C-alpha cells in the first residue's frame, strides 16, 4: 500500500491514500487517556471515552508524531511514496554569544538585586545552552533546576527581537512574575498574560496555561 504525506506547516500534516483501517490503527496509537476524565460530565454521561486523540480518522496529524505514525505504517506495510512540503522557508540566523553578552551592552544588575551594580555575566553552561538553541532554533533541551533558565530565556528573547516578538510559556503564576522580573532586570520590553494581569502589545510576553 502507498500513501502521500503532506506537511501543511511547522505543526500539521496530512496523509492521503490510506485505508480507513490503517488510519484507525494510527489514531489508536496516538490516543491517550485523560487522567481527570472520570470527573468530566461528558465522560459520566457516556458521551466521551475519556481519551484525547492526536490523529484524526480523516488522516490529519502533527509533525512531532511522525515517528509513531511511520512506525505504524511500516508494521502495516504502507510506504510513503510522495512528500509535499508546503512549509514556507524560515531563515533564522543568530550570532554566537559569550558570557559577556549583556555586559558588553552595558547592562548591570539593578538596584535591589543581591549583586546590584555589577555586570550581568552568563555562566558557561548558560552560554552553551543559548548557542545550542542559536544553532538549532527548532529544538528541545533539558536544563537542570537552578541553572538559570530565566536569564537564558531572556537572552534568547533579546536575540530574537530582530525577527519580531517572543512568547514565553511557564508552568504557573509565580514563575510568570519571576520571569517578568528578570526580563525587567535585563531592560527588556516585557508584559505578562494570565488570570490577574493581561498586558498586550509588548515585545516579549510571559504567560501560563
N, C-alpha and C positions, 0 to 999 in steps of 0.2 A: 504494500500500500504506500502511496505517496501523498505528500501534503505540501502546502506552501506556508511559509512563515512571513507575516507582515509585521514589521516593527513600526508601530504608529508614531511613537515619540520616545522620550527617555524613560517612560514608565510603562506604557501599554503595548501589548502585542495582540495579534490575531492569527489563528491557524485556520486555513481554508483547505477543504478537501478531506477532512477527517470523518470517518464513520461515527455515528452517534454513540456507538458502544465504546469506542476509544475515547471520545470526548467525556463520557461518563466516568471512565477509569481515571482520566487526568483530573477531573473535578473531584473525584473521591480522594485522590492522593493529596489534593490541596484543600481539603476540608478539615476544619479543626473545631473542637468543642469549646464553647464559651464557658469559662468556669462559673459564672454567675447566672447562667441560663435559667436554672430552676426557679429563680426569683422573678423572672420576667413574665408579664401577663400572657404574651404570645405563646410561650412555652407551656404555661399552665393550661391554656385553652386548647393545646394540641395543634396550634397553627404554625409552629416552628419546631424544628428538630433540635434546637439548641446548638447548632453548628454554624460557623461562618465559612463561606466558600470563596476561594481566591481564583477560581477558574470557572467561567460560565459555560454552560452546555452549548451555547452558540459558538464557542471557540475563542472567546476573549480571555486574556490573562495579563500577567505582568512580567516585565523583563527579568526581574530578580528571581523569578521562579523557573527560568528556562532550564536549569539543571534538573529539577524534578520532572518537568514536562518532557524533556528529551529522554530521560531515563524510562518513563512510562512508554514513550513512543518506541524506543528500542526493544523493550520487552514485548511489544505488540507488532514488531517487525514493520514499523512505519518509518519511512525515510523522508527527511525534509529535502526536497529537490530544488526548491526555489526560495530565495530570501529577498524580500522587497523592503529596503530600509528607507523609511520616509522621514527620518530624523534630519533636522537642519544642522549643519556643522556648527559647533560652538568652539571658537578658538580662544581658550583661556591660557594666558601666559603670565606667570608670576616669577619675579626675581627671587633668588635665594636670600634668606635672611641670616643675620648673625645675632649674637647675643646683645649687640648694641642697636638693634632695630629702633627701639624707642628713644634710647639715649642720644643717638645721632640726630634725632628730630627735636632734641631739647626738651623731651617730656620727662618730668620728675614726679615722684610720688607726692600727692597733695598734702596740705595741712590736715592733721588729724590722723594720718597714716603712721604706723609704728616707725617707719623709716622716712618720714616726711622730708622733702627737700633733696633726697638722693636720686640719682638717675635710675630709671627702670631698666634693669638688666635681665635679659632672659636667661634661663638655665639651659645647659647643653641639651638635656633631653626634650625641653620645650622647643628649642631650635630644630632638633631632629624631627619632631612631630610636625611642626609647621612646614618644614621643607618637604617632608613626605607628602603632605597634602598639596603643596605647591606643584610637585612633580606629578601627582595623581589626583586631580581635583574630584573625580568621582570614585571615592574610596572610603573605607572604614578603618579606624584604628582603635585599638584597646589601650587606654591610658590609665595608669594606676590612680587610686584615690590619693589626693594630696599632691598630685604632680603639677598643679596649676593649670587645670583645663580652662579656667575662665580667662586668664591672661593670654593663653594660647588661642582661644576662640576670638578674643578681642583683636589680636594681631591679624588673624585670618580675615576678620570683618574689615579691618582697616585696609588690608591688602586688596580686598575685593571692591573697594569704593570706585575704582576706575571703571568697573563694569556695571555699577548700579548699587542697589540697596541689598541689605542682608537680613535674613530672618533666622533667629536662634531659638530653638525649642529646648526647654529644660523640664525636668520631671515635676517640679512643684513651685508653689508661690514664693517660698523663701529663697529658692535659687534664682527666681526671676529678679528679685530685688538685689540679691548678692551680685549677680551678673551685671545688672544695671549699674551698681556702684563701681565695679571695676571698669566698665566702659567709660563712665564719667571720669574716673581717675586718669584714664588714658586720653581724655579730651575728645571723645567721640560723640557725635550727634546721635543720641540713643533715646528710644522710647520703649514703653512696655505695653503688653496687651494681655490682661487676664481679668478675672471677675471684678476686682476692686478698682482697677485703673485701666483705661483704654486710651492710649496715645498713638495717634496716627501721623503719617507724613514725616516720620523721622528717617534718617539714613539707615539706621540699624534698629530693629525691633526685637525685643526679648519677650517670649511668650511661653505659655504652658498649655497642655491639652486640657 
